[in-house]
């Protein structure tokens, strides 16, 4: 008799091309699905939408929905999913302080376009929370996972998704500005509006970082960087071994989140940059230099059309762009 075939169970991570934005879908051997970020919700011939991706692959519900931080290119697609699909559990950045409608009226009357954009962004985030509560989703704030003893969001069949940043002692400058805006809204709308405008960039500093690992290959994990910037990565490196096989590069590969020092800490075989082709061009020379220095292969999600897929890694965790 011949030898029996050995069936190896595998988790998969799909980096979905959502243009300038993030969406990663993790599937475990059990079929459990976790979506981290949802892109900006736009649909086009050169890009995908996580809901469309899920339809193609027969994923009708999410066991976990995770939002790394409050920006349109990570948030908006999650609204579409929450309106149509069952979501069992969610991990969200934080509860928002209350901003009065009078502040919105002042912002609109004064023509403060960036502040108005941020106000709308916060309204969209609040709507996501409402939709999830309405369908009975078990909603968690990420602060529940904010320390060395409680960083596992879930663990199953040897796979663990760990929350690496922020922990409870880490600064959250974006959230601090939202509290400033709420405090000043009535008496000092100018100051409140300015705080909202500053939040737009500092929300990246509030971004979560996650890592998926398998117990048999702890250094072969997938590091999912959200939009976290260099100071955050320096904090993480002081307390956590970051060696990972694949690094989902933060902030679309821009210099404020993707530098040689982080590559030397993480030592990835593969870097995945979530960016559309046209916005990649100004960065290409710098990326080529980082590739030459580190040896890490660099792949762009925007190079793979909707419905196509490019395999990156095999083993306990298989990774793909597209699909």
N, C-alpha and C positions, 0 to 999 in steps of 0.2 A: 504494500500500500504506500502511496505517496504521502509526503508530509502535508498536514493540514495548513491551509493558509492562515497566517496571523493577521487578524483584523485589528488595526490600530485606531483607537478613537482619537479624534482631533477636534480641537476648537479652531474656529476661524475668525479672523478680523478682516473686515472689508472696509477699505478707505474709499468712500463714495465721492465721486467728482461732483461737487456742488459749487464749482467755480471758486471765487474768493470766499471761502467759508469752510467750516468743518462739519463732518458727519462720519462717524465710525460705528459700524455695527458688529458686535461680537456675538457669535453663536457657539454654544457649548454642545458637546456630544448629545446631551439630553434634549436638545432643541431650544433650550432657554435662550432668549435674545435680549441683549443690552444695547441700547443706542446711546452713544455719547455725542451730543450736539446734533443739530438738524439742518445746518446751512441757513441761507436767507429766505428759503421758500420759493425762489424764482425757478421757472422752468424754461429750458431752451434747448436747441438742437445739439449744442456742444457740452451739455452738462446734464446732471441727473438731479433727482429729488429723492430723499430717503423713503418717502411714501411710495413712489414709483418703483424704487429698488425693492422694497418689501413686497409689493404686489407681484413683481416678477419672480420672486423667490418663495412665495407662499407664506410669508411671515405676516400673520394677521393680528398679532398682539405682541406687546413688549413686556417682558418680565421686569425690566428696569429701563427707565429713561433718566439720563443724566445730562444736566446743563453745566458746563464749566464756568461760564460767566455771562454777564448780561451785555451782549452785543447782537445786532440783527443777524450777522452772518453765522451765528451759532444758535440763535433762539428761534427765528421765525418759522423754520421748517417743523419745529416741534409742535407749534400751534396746529398745523395741518394734521399732524398725527394724532394729537390729543382730541381733535374734533371727530376723528373717524375710527380710531383703533382703541382697543382696550389696553390700558397701561396699568400693570399691577402695582408697581412701586416706582417712585421717582426720588432722585437726589438733586436738590436745587441749592444754589449758592447761599441765600439768606432771605429772611423776611425783610420787607421794605418798610421804612418809616413812612408815616402818612404825609402826603403832600396835598395841600388844599387846592381846590379848583380855582381859587382866586389867583394863585401863583401862575397857573396855566393861562388864565385870562390876561394877566399882566405880561407874560412872555409873548403871547400872540400880538397884543396891542403894541408892544415895543419892537416887534419884528426881530426877536432874538432867535434866529433860525436854528443854531446848534442846540440851544437850550430847549427849543420846541421839539427837536428831534429826540433828545434824551428823554423829555417828558413822555413822548409817544412810545419810546422804547420801554420805559418803566411801566406804562399802561399795558403794553403787550406782554410783559413778564407777569404782571398781575392777572391778566386774562389767562395765561397758561396755568397759573396756580388755581384760578377759579375753575377752569375746565377739568383739571385733574381731580380736584375735590368733588366736583359735580358727578364724575363717573365713579367715584369711590376709590381712587388711587391712594395708596399708602405713601404719603409725602414725607420725606425726611429732609432736614437741613444738613448740609455737609459737615457742620460742626460736630455732629455725632461721631464722625470718623476722624476727628482732628487731634490725634496723638499716637504715640508709638504702640500703645496697647490696644487701640481700637480702630486701626486703619483699614481693616478688611471690610469692603462693602458687601461682598459675597464670596463664598468659597464652595466649590462643587467639583467632585471627581478629580481632585488634585489641582484644580485651577483656582486662582485667587485674583480678584480685582481689588487692588489696594489704593487707598487715597493717600497720596504723598504730600499734597500741599493744597491749601494752607492748613496748618495745624493751629491750635488755639492761641499760641503765643505769636503767631505771624501777623504782620501788619495787613490791614485791609483798607488802603487809602481811599478806594472808590466808595466803599460803604461809609467811611467817615464823612465824605463830602455829601452823601445823601442825608446823613443826620444833620449836617450843617445847613443844608437847604431847607429841611423840615423845620429846624429851629428858627431860621431867619425869614421864612416865607411870608409871614404876616407883616412884620415890622420893617424888614429890609429885603424887599423882593429883588432888588439889584444884586445884592450879595448872594441871595438864594439862586438866582439865575446863573451867576458866575460859577457857583459851586456845581451846578448841573453841567455846565459846559466843560469844566475840568474833569468831571466824572467820565466823560466820553473816552478820554485817553487812559485814565487811571483804572478803569474797569479791567484792563488787561492785567494790571498788577494784582487784582483780586482773583485771577483765574485759577481753577483747579488743575492739578496734575494727577493722573492715574497711571497705574502699571498693572498689566495682566501678566501673570507668571504661571508656570506649571511646576509642581513640586520636584519633578525629576530634572528640571533644567532651569534653576533660578536665575542664571545669568542670561538666559535666552528669551527674556520677556519682551513685551511690547510696551514702550514708554509713550504715554499719550499726553502731550505737553500743553494742550489748550492754546492759550495765547500768553502764557506766563513769560515774563521778561527776565533779563540777566540777573538782577538782584535776587529774585525769587529762586532761580536755579542755584545761585551761590549759597543761599540758606539751606536748600534741600541737600546739596552736596556735603555740607558739614555734618549731617546727621544720618544720611541714607546712602548706601551703596547703590549707585545708579547704573551700573553695567547692564546693558540691555541689547538685545539683538537688533531690534527695530526701534527707531525713534521717530515718532510723529512730531516733526519739528514745530516749535511754537511760532505763533504770529506770522504764519505764511512765509517763513524763511527770512524775514527782515533782520537787519543787523542787531536790533534791540533784543532779540531772543535767540539768535543762532550765530554762535561764534566758536572759534577754535578751542577755547577753554572748556566749553561744555562738551564738545566732541571728545576731548581727551578724558573727561570724567565718565562719559556714557559709553564710549568706544563701540558705537553701533556698526553693524555690517551694512545696514540700510537706513537711509533717512527718507522719510516721506514728507513732502511739502505740499500743503493744501493751497493750491493757487491755480488760477486760470493761466493759459499760455501767454496771453498778451501782457499780463501784469508780472510775469516771471522774467521777461526780457531784461529789465534794468538791473536785476540781481544776478544774472547768469554768470558773469565774469567772477564775481565774489564766490558764488557757489562752486564754480569750477576749481577755484583755488583751494577752498575748504576740502573738496573731494581729493585733490592732489596731495594735500597735506595729511589727511586722515585715512585715505583709502576707502572711506564709506561711499557706497553707491547712493546716488541721489535720484529719487523718482518724484515726479510731479503728478498730482491727481488730475490736473487739467489736461494732461497728455492722453488720457483715456476717455473715449466717448461713452455716452450712456449705452449700456447693454454690452459693451466690450469689457474684458477683464485681463489684467496682467498679473500673473503669479509672482510673488516676491520670495516667500520662504515656505518650507515644509517643516515636518516634525510635529511635536505635540501641539504647536500653534501654527496653523497655516495663515499666511497673510496675502491679501490681494488688493490691487487697486481696481475699482469698478466692479463689474459682475452683473 
